[in-house]
Amino acid sequence: MLSPIDFIQDLLNPDLRFLPKALIIAVMSSIVCGVIGCYVVLRGMAFIGDAVAHAVFPGLAVAFVIQGNLVLGGAVAGVLTAILVAVFSQNRRIKEDSIIGVFFVAAFALGIVVISQAPGYAGSLQQFLFGSITGIPDEDIYTVAITGILLLLTVFLFHKEFVAVTLDREMARSTGIPVFVLDLVLYVMVAIAIVISIQTIGNILVLALLITPAAAARLLTDRLGLMMLLAPIIGGSSALVGLYVSWSFDLPVGGMIVLIATAVFLLAWFFAPRHGLLMNYLRRRAQPVETASPSPTPGPRREAADSSAPHVEESVLR
């Protein structure tokens, strides 16, 4: 296995300029996806994230065919499809998940048709589906950086509204919060976050970058602020370690990033200090064994005994 020192030397090697670019974009996109993924996990929007990953594909394909900017092309396609879903979902006869299934899969099919007309179709399709660390142009670093800053700024500006809609949509609507507009903004943010991640991790695996770090952070804390700090740390660390392992053993970088993030999730699932499987097991073992009383206590004493039952507090995201 390549030593960390050798890996750093490769990052500084002028002949391997694609390697630090891939690392920068992978870490930046992981941080952005980690933050936005917190809303996706809390609202149970994993299916929407998967659908958006399909929706951006035609924009990427068109941008590739005309030699345009991939990030811009994917963002335009994702935004347009998100608007279509939001508009058509107003007809309550067909549920939102059905509308999503129709439009996002159709968008992915359109992308396949478009990319099939490009020279080198097989290689281009593989790059889109599984990612590539060798074909990242210099200007994409600036595009991803600026886009990521804008997304994080949007999260900062609308954080309270997003939290209100996440916790109780009807209550948020009754207080005058524009729930439909916020849903649309979140869809667009998810689409753009996915676009800036596709180049290194690929269209098929990009959902993991959005969901897995946030899900691991959800197991580690009940506080939304801390969760939105832990998720990008987990995502960025997974990108760094995944690229290091993939470069050491000549493995697909996207697959390794996802596997590292999944390993962190599994560690959190078993060993999280409050919600981990091991801690829950130890907590149950530590509970004293209740002994049966000889006879029920009538009247007020019985009511007092009932009131002494343990109270389970609900986790509140603050």
N, C-alpha and C positions, 0 to 999 in steps of 0.2 A: 504493500500500500504506500502511496505517495505520502511523504512526511509533510506536516504543515509548513515547514520552512521551504520545501521544494514547491509546494503549492503557491506560496507567496512569491517565490522567484518566478514562477510561470505567469503569475498575474502581472509582474513587472517586466516581463519579456516583451520587447517591441514586436517580435514576430508572432505573438499570440494576443494581438490587440482585441480580438473578439471575446477573449475570456473575461477581462475586467468589465467590458461592456455588458456581457451577459449577467455577471454578478450584480452590477449596479441596477440593471433593470429588474432582475429577479427580486432583489431585496426591496426596491422601491415599490414595486407592484404588490409584493407580499404585505408590506406595511399598510398600503391603501386598502387592499382586500381584507386585511385583518380588522380594520376599523369598521368598514361598511358591512362586513360579514356579521358583526355583532347584531345589527338590526335584522339581518336576514335570519339568523338563528333564533333570536327572540320572537320574531313574528312567524316562524315556521314557513319561511319562503324558499326553502331549498329547491323545490320544484321550479319556482320562478327563476332562480339563479341558473339552474340547468337549462331552462328554456332560453334565457337570454344568451347563454353561451352558444346555443345554436343560431340565435337570431343575428348575431354579429357576423356570422360566416359569409353571407353574400356580400356585405360591405368590404370585408377583407379580400374576397375573391375579385371583386370589381377593381379595388385599388391595386391589387397585384397585376391584373391584366393590363391596366392602363399605366402601370409604373407609378402609381400615386402613393400617398402616405397611408400605411396600413391602419394606424391608430385612428386617423380621421375617417377613413372609409368604414371601419367597424363601428365607430361611434355613431355615425350617421345612420347606418342600418339598424343598430340597436335602439336608437332613439325613435326612429320612425315606427318600428315594430311595437315598441312600448306604447306609443301614442295610439296605434291601432287597437291594441289590446284594451287599453283604458277606455277608449270610446265604445268599442263593441261590447264591453262588459257591462255597460249601462242597461242593456237589454237583459233583464233578470230571468227571462225564460231559459236562457242558456247560461250555465254557471261559468265563473271566471276561469276555472281550470280547463274547461273544454275550449274556451276561446284561446287560452294560452297554447294548448296542444295544437290547435289548428294553425295559428299564425307562426309560431316559432318553428315548428317542424317544416312548414311550407317555406319559411325563410332559409332554413338549412338546405332544403332540396334545391332552392334557387341557387344557393352558393355552389353546390356541387355541379349544377349545369353550367354556371358561369366559368368556374375554374377548369372544367373539362375542355373549354375552348382555348385555354392558354397553352403555349409551348411547354413541354416538359411537365405534362399534367400530373403524372404519378408522383414525381418528386415534390411538386408544389403542394399537392394534396397531403402528402405525408408531413410536410413542414407545418401546414396549418393544423392538422389533427394532433400531432405529437410534439410540436415545438422544434426550435432549432436555435443553437447558440452561436452559429457561425455566420448567420445572415442578417445581423442587426446593424443597421446603418447608424452613423454617429448622431444624426439629427434626432433619432428616436429617443436617445437618452434625454435630450432637452424636452422633447414632446411629453415623455412619460413624467419627467420631473414637474413640469408646469401643470400638466393635467392632474397629477397627484396632489399638488398643493391646492389647486382649485377645489378638488373633491373634499379634501380635509377641511378647507375653509367653509364649504357648504355644510359639512357635518357640524362644525362649530356654530354656525349661524342658526341652524334649524334643529339643534340637538333637543331642546326642550319640547318642540312640537313633535319630533319623531318619537320621543319617549312617551308623550301623551297618547299618540295614536297607537303605539305598540302595546301599552298597558290596557287601554279601554277605548276602542274606536268610537263607540256610541257616545260615551261621555265627552270625548274630544270634539265630536261633531256638535253636540249640544252646547258646547262652550264657544262655538264659532270658529273652531280651527278648520281650515280647508283640507279635509281628509283626502279628497280626490286629488288635489294638487300635490299634496305631500306624497301620496302613493306614486304619482307620476314622476316626481323628482327622485324618489328612491329607486324606481325602475331604471331611470336614466343613469343614476349613479352606479347601480349594479352593472349596467351595460358597459359603461366607460371603464369601470374597474376591471371588468373581464377582458376588455379589449387590450388594455395595457399589459395584461399578464399573458396573453395568448402566445406571444412570440417566443417566450422561453419555455413555457409549460405545455402549450398546445390546447386546442379547442376541447378535446375530450376530457382532459384532466384538470382544466382550469377551475371547475366547480369546487374541487378539493381545497384550493387556495383560498376560496371565499368562505367555505363552511368549516373545515377541519380545525384551523387555529382558533376560530371563534367558539366552536363547540368545546374544545379543550379548555379555553379560558372560562367558559360557562361552568365547567365542573370545578374550577379552582376558586371561584368567588361568586358572591351574590350581589356585589356592587357593580353597577353598570360602568362607572368611571374606571374602576380597576380592571374590569373585563376588557374595556376598549384600550387599555394600556397593555395588558398581557397578550391579547390576540395578535397585534402587529409584532410584538417581540417574538412570539412563537413562530409566526409566519416568516419574519425576516431571518431568524436563526435556522429555520428549516431550509430556506433558500440557500443560505451560506453552506450549511453542512451537506445538503443535497448536491450542490454543485461540486463541492470538494470530493465527495464520495464518487460521483459520476465521472469526474475527471481522473480520479485515481484508478478506477477499474474500467474505464471506457464504457459506461452505462448511460442509458437515456437520462438526461438531466431532469426532464419533467417528471418522469416516473420516480426518480430518487427523491426529489423535493416532496412529492406527495407521500412517499413511504416514510420519510423522516417525520413529516407532520402527523401522519397516522400513528407512528410510534409514540409521539408525545401525547396524542389523544388517549392512547391505550394506557400510558403511564398515569395520566390524570384520572382515567376511569377507575383504575385499581387503587391508586395511592393518594388521591386528592385528600387534603386534611379534613374536610367536612363531608363531602359527598362521594368520596371514593369507596369502592367496594370493600376494601380491607378495613377502612375506618368504620364503616357501617357494621361490619362483622364484629369488630372488637367492641363497638358500642353495645351491640346486642349481648355479647358475652359478659360485659361488665354490669348489666342490669341485674339487680337482686331478684332472686326467685320469690314470687309471691306465695304466701302460705294461706290456705283456705281458713276462713273464720268459722267458729263452731256454729254460729247462728246469725242470721241477718239482724242488723240493728234497726229497730223501728224508729219512726218519727224523725225529728231533726238530726239525730246522730247519723242516721242513714244518709240524709241529704248532705251532711258535711263530708261523709266518706266519699260520696259520688263527686262532690266538688273538688276533691283532692286528686282526681285523675290527671295524668300528665297532659299538658296543653301543647299541641304541636303548632308552632308558629310558621306561617307562610313566609317564604323567601321574598323579600321586597327589594327590588332594584332601586337603589338610591343614586 
